[in-house]
Amino acid sequence: MKARIKWIENVAFVGETESGHAMVMDGSPEAGGRNLGPRPMETVLIGTGACSAFDVIHILKKGRELITDCVVELSAERADTDPKVFTGIHFHYLVTGKSLDHAKVARAIQLSAEKYCSASAMMAKTAAVTHDFEIIEA
């Protein structure tokens, strides 16, 4: 996998992926940014949530569960000193579908966390990672 980061101005950058997508990232105004895009660490957090959501949806569909929506709400804490790594991340899944099996949803989340989600595995090296979920009937 390859990516390219190009400095725009001040503390703003454009990240370009190997798959041909681009994203502007910027620092806060306090750090010299103009708030043109998410902070780089915010992109790490949402990427981690998307990685896990991808797994959960894939596992549930493969298990023939009738999933219609999946939202992952993340909350994270960071270290006070540099490098300000994530020290805690909580994943709250809102999984919507028709007659979803509670045990299968729990197992999909567990498999994502313990086996499939490479982003979560990396984050778990510095952060206490926790998960919970709600099932919403479609």
N, C-alpha and C positions, 0 to 999 in steps of 0.2 A: 504494500500500500504506500502511496506517495501523496504528499500534499505540498502546497506552496503558500507561503504567507508573504504578502507584499505590504510594506509600510505605506500608508496613504499620507498622513500628516499627524502631528502631535503624538497621540497614543492610539490612533485609529489604524486598523489593518484590514486587508481583505484576504480571507483564506480561500484557496481554490483547491478542490478535491480532484483526485485522479479520475473520478466519474464525471467531471465536468460541471460541478456545482460550485457556487461562490457564496460567501457570507461575509458581511462586514462586522467587525468586532471593534469596540471602542471602550476606552476607560471612562470613569466617572469624571464630571467636571472638576471635582476636587483633585483629580490626578492629572488634569490637563486635557481631558477628553471633551467631546461635544455630545456625548450620548447618542452617537449615530447607530449603535447596535449593541448587542449583548456584550457583557464582559467575557473575556476568555474563559474564566472559571465557570461562568454560567453556562457556556456552551459545553464544557466538560460534564456538568451536572445534567443538562437536558439530554446529552448524548448517552449518558449512562441510563437514564430513565427510558429513552427510546430503545436502547439495546435490550433491556429487560422486557419492555412491552412487546417488542417483536417476538421474543421467545415465548412469552405467555400466550399470545394470540396463536402462534404457530403450534404450540403443544396442544392447546385446547381444540383447535380446528382438526388437528391430526387425530385427537381422541374423539372426534365427532360431536363435540359440545357445540350447542347453538349460540355461540358468542356473537353479539352484535356491536359491542363497544368495549373499549378498554382505555381508561384514563389512569395515569400514574401521577400522583401528587408527591413531590419530593420536598423534604426539608433537610437542610444540611448545616452543620457547624464547621467552622474553620479554626485552625490554630491561630493564636494571637500574635505569634512571632513568625518571621520568615524562615523557611518557606511556609506560607499559610495554607498548608494542606488541609483537605477535608479530614476532620476527626470524628464526625458522626454523620450518617446519612440515613434518613428514614424514608422508605417507599410505602406509600398508601395507594393500593390499587382499587379502583372502582370498576368492577367487571360486570357488564350488562349482557343478558342473554335470556334464552327461554329454558327454564328448568335446569339451570346449571348445577352440576354436582359439586357441592362444597369441597369434598375431598379432592376432586380433580383440579379445581382451581388452586387449592392449597399446594398440591403436588406440582402443578405447572410453575408456580411462583418459586417453590423450593428448587426445582430443577434449573430454573433460570439462574437463581442465586448461587447454587452450588456446582453447576456443571457447564452451563451454556453461555452465560453472559460474561464475555471477556472484560467489559468495562466495569461491571460490578466486582469481578475478581481483582482487578487492579485497585479499585477504590478500597476494597477490604484490607489492603496492605497497610493503610494508614487510618482508616475510619471504621468505627463500629457501625455495621450496616444492619438495619432492622427492617422488617416487613410486616404489614398487615393488609387486610383487604375487606371489601364489602362486595356482596353480590346484589345486583339490582335486577329485578325481574323485568324483562322487556314486555 
